[in-house]
Amino acid sequence: MDSISVSFNFKAYNSKNMENAVVSCSRVSDTGKCPHCKGTSIIKIGRTKTGKQQYYCKSCSKRSIDYYSYKAYNPVVNLQIVELTREGLGIRSTARVLKISPATLIKKIIQIADDLKPPTICKGKTYEVDEIKTYWKTKGRAIWCMRWIEKQNGW
């Protein structure tokens, strides 16, 4: 019988994490910097099918364009996704409100989850713990899900 231990802490995705992402939304032609590595060795490499200028960074070997017309690539959308998820909207309704594809929304949610850092548990503090045992596909694969909150701060 395989037992898998999984722990969750539902810490808020705050707007401080988004501040750096919003800065990368500036136009490449205005700043002269790569939005990925912030390097200055970028060159023009032609235009897209829709006529937008493309740039290539020699430092990180990534392409970028001046602005994206598809809303999902705007970093502010990540914050909106988090807020709508907190309000209890599902995948389809969030995608409909933001006017993006449900598949793209799922990819963005996974990106947001990957950006979250695991919390640190400090000695000498009091935590309130809640756990549940469930099964993954079969009764032979037990999973423990735990959630903990620091009593003093509510995290």
N, C-alpha and C positions, 0 to 999 in steps of 0.2 A: 504494500500500500504506500504510494508516493504521497508525501505531504509537502505542499508548497506554501511558504510563508510570504505574504504580501502585506506591506504596511502602507497606509495612506494618511496623509495629513492635508486637509483641505485648506491650505493657506491661500490667501487671495493673490491673484495676479495683478500687481499694482501698476499704476501709471508710471512709476519711476523706471520700470523695465522698458516702457514704451518710448521714453524720451529719446534714447539713442536711436531707436528705429525711425522716429519721425524725422530726425536730422538727416537720415540717409535718403529721404524722399525728395531732397533738393535736386535740381536739374544738373546733369553732368556738364552741360555746356556753360552754365553759370559759374560753377565751382572749379571746374578743371580737375576734379578728383574722382577717383573710382568709388562708387557707392559700396563696394564690397570690402576692399582693403584700404581705402582712403589714400591710395598711391596717386602720384601725379603723372605717371607715364601712360597716359591714355592717348589713343589715336582714333580718328574717324575711320570706319570701315564700310561705309555705304549706308543704304536706307532699307527699311523694311518694306513689305508689300503695301502697307498703308502710308508710306512716305515719311516715316519717322527716322531721325538720324540715329545710327547705331555707333557705339563706341566699343573699343577693345582695350583692355588693360594689359600691358606687357608684364606687370608684376605678378598678378594673380591669374592671368589667362582667362578672364571671364568677360562676357559681353554684357552690355547694358544699353538702354535707350534713354532718351531725355525724360519722357513721361510715359506712363502706362495708362491706356484707356480703360483697361479692365479693372474694376474696383477692387478685386480681391488682392491685388498686389500692393495696394496702398497700406502702409503699416498701421494707420489709424483703424483699419478694419479689425485688426486683432483685438483692440480694446473694445470695440463694439461687439465682437463675438463673445468676449468674456462677459460683458454686461448682459447681453441677451440670454446667455446660458444661465447666469445667476437668476434672471427673472423667470426661468423655467421653460423657455421656448425650446422646442425640439430642433432636430437637424433641418427638416424640410421648411419649417416656419422661419427659422433664422436665415436660411438661404433665400427664401422668398422676400423677407424684409430687406436684406442687404443686397438683393438682386445679384447673387452669385450662385454658382453651381453647387448642389449638395456634395458632390465628390470633392470639389475644391474646398468646401467648408470643412469636411472631415480632415483633409490634409492640413489645413490651417490649425485645427484643434489639436492635432498631433504635434505640430510644430510648437504651439503654445505650451503644451504639456511637457515637451522635451526641454523647453527653456526654463522651466521651473526647477529650482534647486531644492534638494531634500533638506528638511529642517534639521537643525542641530538640537540634540537633547542634552541639556546641561544637568550636571549633578547638583543636588540641593534644592531643586525646584519641584513643585507639586504638579502632577499631571492627572487629568481625568481620562481614563481609557475606556473605549468601547470596542468590542470585537464581535465578529460573526464568523461561523464556520459554514462554508458552502462547498459545493462540488463543481468541478470543471468537467463537463461532458459525462463522466461516469462517477459512480460512488467510490471508485478506487483512487480518484485524484482529489483529495481534500485540499481546500484553500482556506487560509485564515486571513480575513481582512480586518485591519485594525485602524482605528482613528483615535488620535489623542489631542487633547486641548490643554494648554497651560492654564491653570486655574486663575493666576493673577492677571495675565494679559488677554486671555480668551483666544489665543492662537492655537 
